[in-house]
Amino acid sequence: MTHSTDAKNPDLATASTSQTSEVRRADLPLSCPTPEQRLWNAHPRVFLPIEKTGEATCPYCSTHYRLVD
């Protein structure tokens, strides 16, 4: 059995490598790392408040998220 965050899954991005990511309202609530990223080498998941300002930065990896819609 494999988990959706399996390190061998080539369809998943490596966590904490992107410096800027665009997010849509359909993706909320926003967490870093996102569900599309591998978790085996990531920092703890943190939920980021992006709804009010349209921008948020992860305190662990400094990835900047921008709400695009």
C-alpha positions as CSV (number, residue, x, y, z in Angstrom):
1,M,0.0,0.0,0.0
2,T,1.3,3.4,-0.8
3,H,0.4,6.7,0.7
4,S,-0.5,9.8,-1.5
5,T,2.6,11.5,-0.1
6,D,4.9,8.6,-1.0
7,A,8.5,9.8,-1.7
8,K,8.6,7.6,-4.8
9,N,5.5,9.2,-6.5
10,P,6.9,11.3,-9.4
11,D,3.6,13.3,-9.6
12,L,4.2,15.0,-6.3
13,A,6.4,18.1,-5.9
14,T,9.1,18.2,-3.3
15,A,8.0,20.2,-0.3
16,S,9.6,23.4,0.6
17,T,11.4,24.1,-2.7
18,S,9.1,26.7,-4.2
19,Q,9.7,30.3,-3.3
20,T,6.4,31.6,-4.6
21,S,3.2,29.7,-5.2
22,E,-0.2,30.8,-6.6
23,V,-3.3,29.6,-4.7
24,R,-6.9,29.7,-5.7
25,R,-9.9,30.0,-3.3
26,A,-10.9,26.4,-4.2
27,D,-7.6,25.3,-2.6
28,L,-8.4,26.9,0.8
29,P,-7.7,26.3,3.6
30,L,-4.1,26.9,2.8
31,S,-1.4,24.7,4.4
32,C,2.3,24.4,3.9
33,P,3.4,22.0,2.7
34,T,0.4,21.6,0.4
35,P,-1.3,18.3,-0.4
36,E,0.5,18.2,-3.7
37,Q,3.9,18.1,-2.1
38,R,5.9,15.2,-0.7
39,L,5.8,15.1,3.1
40,W,8.6,12.7,4.0
41,N,11.2,15.5,4.0
42,A,9.0,18.5,4.9
43,H,8.5,20.6,7.9
44,P,5.4,20.2,10.1
45,R,2.2,21.2,8.3
46,V,1.1,24.7,9.2
47,F,-2.1,26.4,8.1
48,L,-1.7,29.9,6.7
49,P,-4.2,32.7,6.9
50,I,-4.4,34.1,3.4
51,E,-8.0,35.1,3.0
52,K,-7.9,38.7,4.3
53,T,-4.7,40.0,2.7
54,G,-4.3,37.7,-0.3
55,E,-0.8,36.8,0.7
56,A,1.0,34.6,3.2
57,T,4.5,33.4,4.0
58,C,5.3,30.1,5.6
59,P,7.3,30.6,8.9
60,Y,9.2,27.3,8.3
61,C,10.4,27.4,4.7
62,S,9.6,31.0,3.7
63,T,7.5,30.0,0.7
64,H,5.3,32.9,-0.3
65,Y,1.8,32.2,-1.3
66,R,-0.4,34.6,-3.3
67,L,-4.2,34.3,-3.8
68,V,-5.0,34.7,-7.5
69,D,-8.8,34.8,-7.5
